[in-house]
């Protein structure tokens, strides 16, 4: 049992290094774009963000709040958002949670903190939901007040393997992973929970130090047994470096990366000239109309480089919070938490189905708060990113 309990924690730690109603919503209906500013009493919410992704999270949060408030708010009540950075410190993260509680916020919405073990108990004691926040650590995958829209690191890592197996028909992938204790469990997770049921066996499993200046030796090991795909569960900068080296060493097969941080601009900057047969695993369908709306908002704000999955996760959290809250007679902390337990979200196809009414059974039931395990395969062609299909990260 101890081994099974370690899966969610280990993959979560690796990633740190690396219109809603009870019966659905009308998220896919076209919103009236005529300006209609909300003028009522503000509804307070908070967001806790980690330092590494703070700019992305904040861009998504602010764009969505402006969008909601500019189109009537929540029954004419504007959203008042406070963003608190955890400064990569568990004590600061706990202070952010306590401040959210004392401010009278209805919920913590969007963002993501790699110190959920410090923040979730504070929120739970106050009866406050963490809604649409990115799951990182064991507490996020198990806390009864945590309601993520995506599978976080867990879904992405497994989704990379599922994309290789299900969409690329790979039978002998090579896996590159971060050479830290948490990263070293990634191959076992893929083998046991993704590859085994798909009759896939790895050609190579190579640990890559995060600080590697030269990755040519590790890449040679990845390619030595002629894999039919390469999966890189690494930090963004390191994955880019390894991908460039893979192409320099002549490998022409598919490479699968985690796509959350990659915008078109970042792809061009880090992987220009090395994007042939390149795929990314992401939580969102970038061909969806809501992605287009989100991207246009980032462009208008002067930050097109923030049009990525990390920013979208917080953008969608605000939009879905508003959808749920509009159906409440009074938007209180208790009312919002209670209704979430009865809610199935419809994001109009932007994500997979999200059903908060029953716990997840993935990983033998050790990650009950992962309600959505659908991952989209993004195909990169030059500076274009298109959706090539979707997979279930776990069968």
C-alpha positions as CSV (number, residue, x, y, z in Angstrom):
1,X,0.0,0.0,0.0
2,X,2.9,2.4,0.7
3,X,4.2,2.0,-2.8
4,X,0.8,2.7,-4.3
5,X,0.4,5.9,-2.2
6,X,3.7,7.2,-3.5
7,X,2.7,7.6,-7.1
8,X,0.7,10.8,-6.9
9,X,3.3,12.4,-4.6
10,X,6.3,11.5,-6.8
11,X,4.9,12.6,-10.1
12,X,3.6,15.8,-8.5
13,X,7.0,16.6,-7.1
14,X,8.6,16.0,-10.5
15,X,6.4,18.6,-12.1
16,X,7.2,21.1,-9.4
17,X,10.7,20.8,-10.7
18,X,9.7,20.5,-14.1
19,X,-21.0,26.8,-17.7
20,X,-21.4,24.8,-14.8
21,X,-24.4,23.5,-13.1
22,X,-25.4,20.2,-11.4
23,X,-26.5,18.8,-14.7
24,X,-24.1,20.6,-17.0
25,X,-23.9,24.1,-18.4
26,X,-24.2,26.2,-21.5
27,X,-20.5,26.9,-21.8
28,X,-20.6,26.2,-25.5
29,X,-23.2,28.9,-26.2
30,X,-21.9,32.1,-27.7
31,X,-21.6,34.9,-25.1
32,X,-23.1,38.3,-25.8
33,X,-20.0,40.4,-26.5
34,X,-21.8,43.7,-25.8
35,X,-20.1,45.6,-22.9
36,X,-22.2,45.3,-19.7
37,X,-20.0,46.3,-16.8
38,X,-21.0,44.8,-13.4
39,X,-21.8,47.5,-10.8
40,X,-23.0,45.6,-7.7
41,X,-21.2,44.7,-4.5
42,X,-17.9,42.8,-5.3
43,X,-17.6,39.1,-4.8
44,X,-14.2,38.4,-3.3
45,X,-12.0,35.5,-4.4
46,X,-8.3,34.8,-4.0
47,X,-5.6,33.0,-5.9
48,X,-2.3,31.5,-4.6
49,X,0.4,31.2,-7.2
50,X,3.9,29.8,-7.2
51,X,6.9,31.9,-8.2
52,X,7.9,29.8,-11.2
53,X,4.5,30.2,-13.0
54,X,3.2,33.4,-11.4
55,X,3.3,35.5,-14.5
56,X,1.4,32.9,-16.5
57,X,-1.2,32.3,-13.8
58,X,-1.7,36.0,-13.2
59,X,-2.2,36.7,-17.0
60,X,-4.9,34.2,-17.2
61,X,-6.6,35.3,-14.0
62,X,-6.6,39.0,-14.8
63,X,-7.9,38.5,-18.4
64,X,-10.8,36.3,-17.2
65,X,-11.8,38.6,-14.4
66,X,-11.9,41.5,-16.8
67,X,-13.9,39.4,-19.2
68,X,-16.5,38.4,-16.6
69,X,-16.7,41.8,-15.0
70,X,-17.1,43.4,-18.4
71,X,-20.1,41.2,-19.3
72,X,-22.3,41.5,-16.3
73,X,-20.2,39.9,-13.6
74,X,-22.0,37.4,-11.4
75,X,-25.6,38.6,-11.6
76,X,-24.2,42.2,-11.7
77,X,-21.7,41.6,-9.0
78,X,-18.1,42.1,-10.1
79,X,-15.3,39.7,-9.1
80,X,-12.7,41.2,-6.8
81,X,-9.5,39.1,-7.1
82,X,-6.5,39.1,-4.8
83,X,-3.4,37.3,-6.1
84,X,-0.9,36.1,-3.5
85,X,2.6,34.7,-4.4
86,X,3.9,32.0,-2.2
87,X,7.6,33.0,-2.9
88,X,8.5,29.3,-2.9
89,X,8.1,29.2,0.8
90,X,5.6,27.0,2.7
91,X,5.1,29.5,5.4
92,X,4.3,32.3,2.9
93,X,1.9,29.9,1.2
94,X,0.1,29.2,4.5
95,X,-0.1,33.0,5.1
96,X,-1.6,33.4,1.7
97,X,-4.3,30.9,2.6
98,X,-5.0,32.5,6.0
99,X,-5.2,35.9,4.3
100,X,-7.7,34.6,1.9
101,X,-9.8,33.2,4.7
102,X,-9.7,36.4,6.8
103,X,-10.5,38.6,3.8
104,X,-13.9,37.0,3.4
105,X,-13.1,35.4,0.0
106,X,-15.6,33.0,-1.2
107,X,-13.0,30.6,-2.6
108,X,-9.4,30.2,-3.8
109,X,-9.7,30.1,-7.6
110,X,-7.1,29.2,-10.2
111,X,-3.4,29.6,-9.8
112,X,-1.4,26.8,-8.2
113,X,0.9,26.4,-5.2
114,X,3.5,23.7,-4.7
115,X,2.8,23.8,-1.0
116,X,-0.7,22.4,-0.9
117,X,0.1,20.6,2.4
118,X,0.4,24.0,4.0
119,X,-2.6,25.7,2.3
120,X,-5.3,23.0,2.0
121,X,-5.7,22.3,5.7
122,X,-6.2,26.1,6.3
123,X,-8.8,26.3,3.6
124,X,-10.5,23.1,4.7
125,X,-10.8,24.3,8.3
126,X,-12.5,27.5,7.0
127,X,-14.9,25.5,4.7
128,X,-13.4,27.1,1.6
129,X,-13.0,25.5,-1.8
130,X,-9.8,25.5,-3.8
131,X,-11.4,25.6,-7.3
132,X,-9.6,25.2,-10.6
133,X,-6.1,25.4,-9.0
134,X,-3.4,23.4,-10.5
135,X,-2.7,20.1,-8.5
136,X,0.9,19.6,-7.6
137,X,1.4,17.6,-4.4
138,X,-0.3,14.7,-2.6
139,X,-2.6,17.0,-0.6
140,X,-4.0,18.4,-3.9
141,X,-4.8,14.9,-5.1
142,X,-6.6,13.9,-1.9
143,X,-8.0,17.0,-0.1
144,X,-11.9,17.1,-0.1
145,X,-11.9,20.9,-0.7
146,X,-9.7,20.6,-3.8
147,X,-11.6,20.8,-7.1
148,X,-9.1,20.9,-10.0
149,X,-10.2,21.2,-13.7
150,X,-7.2,19.3,-15.0
151,X,-5.0,16.4,-13.9
152,X,-1.9,18.5,-13.4
153,X,1.5,16.8,-13.5
154,X,-0.1,13.4,-13.0
155,X,-2.2,13.7,-16.1
156,X,0.4,15.3,-18.2
157,X,3.1,12.7,-17.6
158,X,0.7,9.8,-18.1
159,X,-0.8,11.6,-21.1
160,X,2.6,11.9,-22.8
161,X,2.9,8.1,-22.6
162,X,-0.7,7.6,-23.8
163,X,-0.2,9.9,-26.8
164,X,2.9,7.9,-27.8
165,X,1.0,4.6,-27.5
166,X,-2.5,5.5,-28.6
167,X,-2.0,8.1,-31.3
168,X,1.5,7.5,-32.5
169,X,1.2,3.7,-32.2
170,X,4.6,3.5,-30.5
171,X,5.6,0.1,-29.1
172,X,9.1,0.9,-27.9
173,X,9.5,4.5,-26.7
174,X,12.5,5.9,-25.0
175,X,11.8,7.9,-21.8
176,X,13.9,10.8,-20.6
177,X,13.2,12.0,-17.1
178,X,14.6,14.4,-14.5
179,X,17.5,12.9,-12.5
180,X,16.1,13.7,-9.0
181,X,14.5,11.3,-6.6
182,X,10.9,12.3,-7.6
183,X,11.7,12.2,-11.3
184,X,13.2,8.7,-11.1
185,X,9.8,7.2,-10.4
186,X,8.4,8.4,-13.7
187,X,9.4,5.4,-15.8
188,X,7.8,3.0,-13.3
189,X,4.6,5.0,-13.3
190,X,4.5,5.0,-17.1
191,X,5.3,1.2,-17.2
192,X,2.7,0.2,-14.6
193,X,-0.2,2.6,-15.2
194,X,0.1,3.5,-18.9
195,X,2.2,1.1,-20.9
196,X,1.3,-2.3,-19.3
197,X,-2.3,-2.2,-20.4
198,X,-1.2,-1.1,-23.9
199,X,1.4,-3.8,-24.4
200,X,4.2,-1.2,-24.7
201,X,7.8,-1.8,-23.5
202,X,10.4,1.0,-23.3
203,X,13.5,0.9,-25.4
204,X,15.4,3.1,-22.9
205,X,14.9,5.0,-19.7
206,X,17.5,7.7,-19.2
207,X,17.9,10.0,-16.2
208,X,19.0,13.6,-17.2
209,X,20.5,16.0,-14.6
210,X,18.6,19.3,-14.5
211,X,21.9,21.3,-14.7
212,X,23.3,19.4,-17.7
213,X,25.2,21.8,-20.0
214,X,25.8,19.0,-22.5
215,X,23.2,16.4,-22.9
216,X,24.7,14.6,-25.9
217,X,25.7,11.5,-23.9
218,X,22.1,11.1,-22.4
219,X,20.6,11.6,-25.9
220,X,22.9,8.9,-27.3
221,X,21.6,6.6,-24.6
222,X,18.0,7.5,-25.4
223,X,18.5,6.6,-29.1
224,X,20.9,3.6,-28.8
225,X,18.2,1.0,-29.2
226,X,16.3,2.8,-32.0
227,X,13.1,3.8,-30.2
228,X,10.0,4.5,-32.3
229,X,9.3,7.6,-30.2
230,X,10.9,9.7,-27.5
231,X,9.0,10.9,-24.4
232,X,10.6,13.7,-22.4
233,X,9.3,14.3,-18.9
234,X,11.6,17.2,-18.1
235,X,11.5,20.9,-17.3
236,X,10.7,23.2,-20.2
237,X,14.3,24.5,-20.8
238,X,15.8,21.0,-20.4
239,X,13.3,19.4,-22.7
240,X,14.0,22.0,-25.4
241,X,17.8,21.4,-25.1
242,X,17.3,17.6,-25.3
243,X,15.0,17.9,-28.3
244,X,17.5,20.0,-30.2
245,X,20.2,17.5,-29.5
246,X,18.0,14.6,-30.5
247,X,17.6,16.2,-33.9
248,X,21.3,17.1,-34.1
249,X,22.0,13.4,-33.6
250,X,19.8,12.5,-36.6
251,X,16.7,11.0,-35.0
252,X,13.7,11.8,-37.1
253,X,11.0,10.0,-35.1
254,X,8.3,11.6,-33.0
255,X,9.2,13.4,-29.8
256,X,6.5,14.1,-27.1
257,X,6.9,16.9,-24.6
258,X,4.7,18.4,-21.8
259,X,3.0,21.4,-23.5
260,X,1.6,23.5,-20.6
261,X,4.2,26.3,-20.8
262,X,4.7,26.4,-24.5
263,X,3.1,29.2,-26.5
264,X,3.8,29.7,-30.2
265,X,6.4,32.4,-29.3
266,X,8.2,30.2,-26.8
267,X,8.3,27.3,-29.3
268,X,9.9,29.5,-31.9
269,X,12.4,30.9,-29.4
270,X,13.5,27.5,-27.9
271,X,12.8,25.0,-30.7
272,X,12.9,26.9,-33.9
273,X,14.2,24.5,-36.6
274,X,13.7,21.4,-34.4
275,X,9.9,21.0,-34.5
276,X,9.5,18.2,-37.1
277,X,7.3,15.4,-35.8
278,X,7.0,17.2,-32.4
279,X,4.0,16.6,-30.2
280,X,3.0,18.1,-26.9
281,X,0.6,16.9,-24.2
282,X,-1.8,19.5,-22.9
283,X,-5.0,19.7,-20.9
284,X,-6.7,21.9,-23.5
285,X,-7.9,21.7,-27.1
286,X,-6.2,24.6,-28.7
287,X,-8.5,24.4,-31.7
288,X,-11.5,25.1,-29.4
289,X,-13.3,28.5,-29.8
290,X,-12.7,29.4,-26.1
291,X,-8.9,29.0,-26.7
292,X,-9.2,31.5,-29.5
293,X,-11.0,33.9,-27.2
294,X,-8.4,33.5,-24.5
295,X,-5.5,33.9,-27.0
296,X,-7.0,37.1,-28.4
297,X,-7.3,38.5,-24.9
298,X,-3.6,37.8,-24.2
299,X,-2.7,39.4,-27.6
300,X,-4.8,42.5,-26.7
301,X,-3.1,42.7,-23.3
302,X,0.3,42.8,-25.1
303,X,1.4,39.3,-23.9
304,X,0.8,36.8,-26.7
305,X,3.6,34.7,-25.2
306,X,1.3,34.0,-22.3
307,X,-1.2,32.1,-24.4
308,X,-0.3,28.7,-23.0
309,X,-1.9,26.0,-21.0
310,X,-0.7,27.3,-17.7
311,X,-2.4,30.7,-18.1
312,X,-5.5,29.0,-19.7
313,X,-5.9,26.9,-16.6
314,X,-6.4,30.0,-14.4
315,X,-8.5,31.7,-17.1
316,X,-10.9,28.8,-17.3
317,X,-11.1,28.6,-13.5
318,X,-12.4,32.2,-13.3
319,X,-14.8,31.6,-16.1
320,X,-16.2,28.4,-14.6
321,X,-16.3,30.0,-11.1
322,X,-18.6,32.6,-12.6
323,X,-20.8,30.0,-14.3
324,X,-21.3,28.1,-11.1
325,X,-21.8,31.2,-8.9
326,X,-24.4,32.7,-11.2
327,X,-26.7,29.8,-10.3
328,X,-26.5,30.5,-6.5
329,X,-29.1,32.7,-4.8
330,X,-26.4,33.9,-2.5
331,X,-22.7,33.4,-3.3
332,X,-21.2,32.4,0.0
333,X,-18.3,30.2,0.9
334,X,-20.5,27.4,2.1
335,X,-23.0,27.6,-0.8
336,X,-20.2,27.5,-3.3
337,X,-18.4,24.5,-1.7
338,X,-21.7,22.6,-1.3
339,X,-22.7,23.1,-4.9
340,X,-19.4,21.9,-6.3
341,X,-19.9,18.5,-4.7
342,X,-23.0,18.1,-6.9
343,X,-21.6,19.7,-10.1
344,X,-20.6,18.4,-13.5
345,X,-18.9,21.0,-15.6
346,X,-19.2,21.5,-19.3
347,X,-16.3,23.5,-20.8
348,X,-17.6,23.3,-24.3
349,X,-15.0,20.8,-25.4
350,X,-12.1,22.8,-24.2
351,X,-11.2,20.1,-21.7
352,X,-12.4,16.5,-21.1
353,X,-15.5,15.9,-19.0
354,X,-15.3,17.1,-15.4
355,X,-17.5,15.4,-12.8
356,X,-17.1,16.4,-9.2
357,X,-19.8,14.1,-8.0
358,X,-17.7,11.0,-7.6
359,X,-14.0,10.4,-6.7
360,X,-11.5,9.3,-9.3
361,X,-10.3,5.7,-9.2
362,X,-7.0,6.2,-11.0
363,X,-3.8,4.8,-9.5
364,X,-5.7,2.3,-7.4
365,X,-7.9,5.1,-5.9
366,X,-4.9,7.0,-4.4
367,X,-5.6,10.2,-6.4
368,X,-9.4,10.7,-5.8
369,X,-9.4,14.5,-6.7
370,X,-8.2,14.0,-10.3
371,X,-11.6,14.4,-12.0
372,X,-10.3,14.9,-15.6
373,X,-7.7,12.7,-17.2
374,X,-8.3,13.6,-20.8
375,X,-5.1,14.9,-22.5
376,X,-4.9,16.6,-25.9
377,X,-2.1,15.8,-28.4
378,X,-0.9,19.0,-29.9
379,X,1.0,18.7,-33.2
380,X,3.7,21.3,-33.9
381,X,4.4,22.3,-37.5
382,X,6.7,25.2,-37.8
383,X,5.1,28.0,-35.8
384,X,1.7,26.4,-35.9
385,X,0.1,24.3,-33.1
386,X,-2.9,22.1,-34.0
387,X,-4.9,19.5,-32.0
388,X,-4.2,16.1,-33.4
389,X,-6.5,14.2,-31.1
390,X,-7.0,13.3,-27.4
391,X,-6.3,10.4,-25.1
392,X,-7.3,9.1,-21.7
393,X,-4.1,9.3,-19.6
394,X,-5.2,6.3,-17.5
395,X,-7.4,3.4,-18.7
